[in-house]
């Protein structure tokens, strides 16, 4: 590997452990999962502090971490001024990013309060608004399928359904994947679009957005990891493998993915690149994919390793909500998925279960 080594991964992890993101509700999920799974020194105490705070600030209706409020400004750029966000109204799905890590912390500590908080969050999600075919809507203001929503919801429902013995929650996770595939995955290219609108039947944001495809890849991988024997698991395996191959076909020679996967005129972007790498690493352990996909994932991870700054942060991240005209900056989100990809590709990097 040209850039990737133990010291660099430790630099990113150390920086992540210093985050103070009081109001953040989505950028840390990948980091929490990786740091808890990898048993990084001091990680469990830090991640536990983050999750304790998310539980302390769980609202009366069950929404974690202040109910998914956040600072939606990045310098002069205001997220809510973008076209697809002007008519956006948060649903409980927006606050679900802490639910799966809470389930994992419950498994590690045995503390019931973490499972209880995660279940309250997902119960709030399940009574939220849906499209006509049952997709839980991230945008409460419109009957739309957003690719952003599958990652925080599917893995959490599958994990908590397994832990609590609630088969209907696992069923819901797989149904979510199926609807996302039916509404968003283009049959010609095999790539997934950003947003589908029920009425009128249209794509208000139709690009093959890099991070969006990463959300779907990781949702499929995490759902399969939690419930590999489910009756719909074969369909999810096929989706995961097909989407991974479609993304690998448009990977740039640098190892990065473009912000819009099929448009070389858009910037090379780090968060989607890392999510592809993490999903391919997971897929290999699930028996999906092949050596070529693993090699593509390692190239992707090493490419982003080349832009890690001395302070452990990572730039070239398209800001939310993604889509045309959105600038790029540095975000903790990239560091989260750098750690998750490093964990799932640890064998290819030459790292073990306790690398430091």
Secondary structure, DSSP 8 states (H G I E B T S, - for coil): --S--HHHHHHHHHHHHT---TT-SSTTHHHHHHHHHHT-TTHHHHHHHHHHHHHHT--TTS-SHHHH----EETTEEGGGSGGGTT--B-GGGGTHHHHHHHHHHHHH--HHHHHHHHHHHHHHHTS-B-TT--B-SBTTS-EEETTHHHHHHHHHHHHHHHHT-HHHHHHHHHHHHHHHHHHB-TTT--B-SEEETTTTEEEE-S-BHHHHHHHHHHHHHHHHH-TTSTTHHHHHHHHHHHHHHHHHT--TTS-EESBTT-TTS-EEHHHHHHHHHHHHHHHHTT-S-HHHHHHHHHHHHHHHTT--TTS----EE-TT-STT--EE--HHHHHHHHHHHHHTHHHHT--SS--
